[in-house]
Amino acid sequence: MAKVLADKGLQPDLIVGTSIGSLNGAVLASAPIEQSVHRLTLMWEQMQASAVFGDSLFSRARHLLNHWTHFHSNEPLKLLVQQWVPFSKLEEAYTDIQTCAACIETSTEHWFTEGSVTDAVLASCALPGVLPPVEVGGRHYIDGGVVNSIPVSRAIDLGATEIYVLHVGHIDDPLAVPRHPWDVAMVSFEIARRHRFHRELEAASGSVNIHVLPTGKPPGRYNDLAKLRYNYDKAIRAHIDAAERATLAFLQ
């Protein structure tokens, strides 16, 4: 998606990101988009999921027994940020960037606008049960997707009038009535996520143009057990190519 925007000369003035969008956004914010999109592509092509979630089932179980709340350490993700994001503080980015996380103590949406980019990305990506909460400034944060998964409203509040939504997909996949334990959480989260997103699209004034870019993924049933395979990376290149083709057609 970002490559098509770069090819069209669409340099962003602002990037807002949640969860994995905070990592992608930080990389894209590091330089003019025609340069940073190349860095982002390299990151995904070279990154094996094993670098972040590659420990064995035994190691995951041991980690869970030791910590009780999560399967993985966030140290590999921290190293990934430090490798691919060439600035240390958000205010040093080439393009203004903000990242969203959910604050445990205040039960609110929190936006990181300055300070450590590593802390901001780790907090925004702290997927409950998978990665540990992140402490910043005496408060603890979990994945921003819990409170604002696709932050259109934040962009509008900051004055954006032309918005391009680069999402990870599934927002149009049909939901089914839960039939298994994992379905309950997946369907509940997805309803909350889609409800806010569609409400914000409907509430946007006529002066705001919002382009929800396509991922190129074929439609499928959202609450599919295969989608719990967060460490599957075999089709990254195919997904990149599919999104590029679909976005190019969408913007023509």
Disulfide bonds with the S-S distance in Angstrom:
none
